[in-house]
């Protein structure tokens, strides 16, 4: 599992704005 992205990078263009934090 990859490390969680920064809390400030919500939907920065990784996958989806919500998908990025769906694991949180």
Helices and strands as residue ranges (DSSP letters): G 19-21
